[in-house]
């Protein structure tokens, strides 16, 4: 290394990535730790140092049932989501089954549906009085064959909610598979199943690790599904107590803080192990200097069963809940599907939903924020992943940790931290869209990093080295080689972050101002006070807009990405 | 060269400071009256002074927990029609967000908010010492339970929490009419309530403990616990919708006007009061360092007046003013369907609420 090396542009870019990441993540991190260690006064100022919240948490952990329930829920959801999303993404990306595009559309559309609506859709479908139990009851002559208010119901809904994430992530990895290894396996006489098990899945270990870890953590700390689906069936999880703390006046966030600090330690350990495993990065290279476009695997007579699988996925994940939502949106009040109800169909709810005042401003802001945060997150995490995968800096796994931690910040605590930060520091973005953008980028960096990290691990160093050898600068090599080859991961992550940010509520509700309304907050009151039909009508409209943007972007970007080669 | 630059910079600073100093001297007389003086002002020329001050202020900012579409906007429009020179801006959030935002802004010495409303949020801000007492003439017509004794808040509208039920699944002769009726074995596993502090199970518990007294109340709640009431974090409105869908026959503690709205739309839903009915109060209050005190006082006068209360009435809300009936009159007490209501004082709710949340958590959650 000579002195001139310090002025190379990549050093500035990379230093910039580290500084921006630290700037975004450290203030809320500090705030979460502080929340877990101090009581607060009525005015919101810190009061006394305490270990009480950790004490409460450990006492809670000693009660075996909530802990086991949480564990079952998290493991079950992670495995089921990975299984469903993985199988569908393999069929959609690697086989010659018909209807492959359906997988993408299903993933976008189901994930675009507002969360509470999606869950209520399932409650109406699988509830005691719902059509599924009705039909099953007639068929089996037994009432209440399916009980959604159970652990099974919780796992089922949570897994379905996360399967689009798995789908997009694994689809990106499958698309970047090295065909040579699979062909070698096939040439040795291995059947499809053996090749999948011994070759494909092993190569995709980083991607699998990413999805399982992320869903496990999200399910472990989530309270939405456990509260809406589990609580009516008296299933208690670790977050139930935290949820009720927030009902106190003044609300207590200490236990939530302690819980997330504890989870951070667990995640730090998991990431460290992951880092050790993927250090031998060459094991996962699938995109090398040789041609890499994976061949589609001919399924032969399994083509149609595979297509049927895709249809089933689309039917269960999208059509069923969406149809019940559409049904609810067309009724003056909710009725179970019946001939009698058909006579009452009306568009009245759509009139209410579309006349929502100033909703066009909110839609514009939400879409702007979605575009901005998705792009910023993916650019930032692509560069961060490059540092993690390509450089030999010591302690670079800390950057990985830093980009993953926001996953564990409780939404309200993070929103408060960001609000306080910009009220104090002299950067005048409080009350503007920029504060929301900063919050969203921080919140969704963990998803971006998992997409780009898994994607970059598959990319052999030799491609970039060839560019350098041909005299390309670092920027040129990134622009012409690395970014285009990362397109599938980049796109998958982009769409996912876009859809996530359109739904964000817990931080937005604190950070919006009279002039920067966003959709999730504007319709929050519908969530709370709207009849299910009005909520459903708005959900249908909003989902349609989101999916149109996501599909449009996807088609545009994929075409653009392909033309680069 | 350098020295020259330095000296010109010094000059610029000096001139700037002198200008600012002069400006603040000239600006001082217009801020003579403090927020407190304006808020507590009485006398014949009160209206005139408020209007004059409000003309200069030109706007106000309202931190609201009310529904924008249903009531915030109609109130804003009616007020702006009366005072065309004042523009009402609002920020809308749940009570947690409204409180957190106000406290964080005050901690950073940023005084944006003029008004704060909610069922409990104003009291929380009051306890933090960030509200200003005020005088508004129309509040003289309100009963004691609908205004703060110290003058920190007044009520704009009321909520009544009653049993809601599916008329297809609950026979008229089986309809629970008393608290003891809820203990009937036929309702075991058939009722649902929300965990919400402000309107769900904790409020029900508070009403029972207050009405029956701590001992009899707890004895009753122990029996109720045996009924295995389903709990959810869904809002009261969603609980009622699940009841309409047939998931559970009875919603234990929902807003009576929601059931009325659904019934009017033709849904198999109705409400039934069990006396005393739990009543919560939507209050509105003035921020301590409100930046637009004149305009805000005019606004408070307006919402408490009969004319302002009629805007709430037209929006199908239940007006707090004793002389303004509800659009559907019998949703309020003394209009045919029920007489006795237990008005949950916001201070009581603040002080006792945590006990009720704890009781719910310890007794009703497995």
Contacts between the chains, C-beta under 8 A, distances in Angstrom:
chain1	res1	chain2	res2	distance
A	41	B	128	8.0
A	42	B	124	7.4
A	42	B	127	5.0
A	42	B	128	4.5
A	42	B	129	8.0
A	43	B	103	5.9
A	43	B	106	7.4
A	43	B	107	6.7
A	43	B	128	4.4
A	43	B	129	7.0
A	43	B	130	7.5
A	44	B	100	7.3
A	44	B	103	3.8
A	44	B	104	6.2
A	44	B	107	5.7
A	44	B	128	7.3
A	45	B	107	6.6
A	120	B	234	7.7
A	120	B	238	6.8
A	123	B	242	7.0
A	123	B	247	7.3
A	124	B	245	5.8
A	127	B	242	7.4
A	127	B	245	7.0
A	127	B	247	4.8
A	128	B	246	7.5
A	128	B	247	5.6
A	128	B	248	8.0
A	129	B	245	6.0
A	129	B	246	3.3
A	129	B	247	5.4
A	130	B	245	7.9
A	130	B	247	8.0
A	149	B	230	7.5
A	223	B	233	7.8
A	227	B	195	7.8
A	227	B	232	7.0
A	227	B	233	3.9
A	228	B	232	6.3
A	228	B	233	6.3
A	228	B	234	6.1
A	231	B	195	7.5
A	231	B	230	8.0
A	231	B	231	5.0
A	231	B	232	5.7
A	231	B	233	6.6
A	232	B	192	6.9
A	232	B	230	4.0
A	232	B	231	6.3
A	232	B	232	5.3
A	233	B	230	7.8
A	234	B	228	7.8
A	234	B	231	7.9
A	234	B	365	7.9
A	234	B	366	4.8
A	236	B	365	6.3
A	236	B	366	6.1
A	240	B	365	6.9
A	241	B	361	7.4
A	243	B	195	7.7
A	243	B	233	6.7
A	244	B	195	6.9
A	244	B	357	6.2
A	244	B	360	7.8
A	244	B	361	5.1
A	244	B	365	7.8
A	246	B	96	7.2
A	247	B	195	6.8
A	247	B	196	7.2
A	247	B	197	4.0
A	247	B	202	7.0
A	247	B	357	5.0
A	248	B	197	7.5
A	248	B	353	7.4
A	248	B	354	5.0
A	248	B	357	5.8
A	249	B	120	6.2
A	249	B	124	6.1
A	249	B	197	7.1
A	249	B	349	8.0
A	249	B	350	5.5
A	249	B	353	5.3
A	249	B	354	6.5
A	250	B	99	7.6
A	250	B	124	6.3
A	251	B	96	5.9
A	332	B	265	4.6
A	332	B	266	6.0
A	332	B	267	7.4
A	333	B	241	7.9
A	333	B	244	5.7
A	333	B	262	5.5
A	333	B	265	5.1
A	333	B	266	6.6
A	333	B	267	3.5
A	333	B	269	7.5
A	334	B	241	5.7
A	334	B	244	5.5
A	334	B	245	4.7
A	334	B	267	7.7
A	335	B	245	7.7
A	336	B	245	6.9
A	336	B	246	6.5
A	344	B	266	7.4
A	356	B	69	6.4
A	357	B	68	7.0
A	357	B	69	6.2
A	357	B	73	6.1
A	412	B	96	7.4
A	412	B	100	7.9
A	416	B	100	6.0
A	416	B	104	6.8
A	419	B	100	7.7
A	419	B	101	7.1
A	419	B	104	5.3
A	420	B	104	5.4
A	420	B	107	7.4
A	420	B	108	7.2
A	423	B	104	6.0
A	423	B	105	6.6
A	423	B	107	7.5
A	423	B	108	3.6
A	423	B	110	6.0
A	424	B	108	5.8
A	430	B	110	7.6
A	509	B	93	5.0
A	509	B	94	6.6
A	509	B	97	4.6
A	510	B	93	7.1
A	510	B	97	5.1
A	510	B	100	6.1
A	510	B	101	6.0
A	512	B	91	7.2
A	512	B	93	7.9
A	513	B	91	6.2
A	514	B	61	6.8
A	514	B	89	4.4
A	514	B	90	6.1
A	514	B	91	5.2
A	521	B	92	7.4
A	521	B	93	7.5
A	522	B	68	7.8
A	524	B	92	8.0
A	524	B	94	7.3
A	525	B	67	4.7
A	525	B	68	6.3
A	525	B	69	7.0
A	525	B	92	7.2
A	527	B	235	7.2
A	528	B	94	7.5
A	528	B	235	4.6
A	528	B	237	6.6
A	529	B	67	5.7
A	529	B	70	7.9
A	529	B	235	7.0
A	529	B	237	5.1
A	529	B	258	7.9
A	530	B	237	6.8
A	531	B	237	6.9
A	531	B	241	6.4
A	531	B	261	7.5
A	531	B	262	6.9
A	531	B	265	7.9
A	532	B	238	7.0
A	532	B	241	4.3
A	532	B	245	7.9
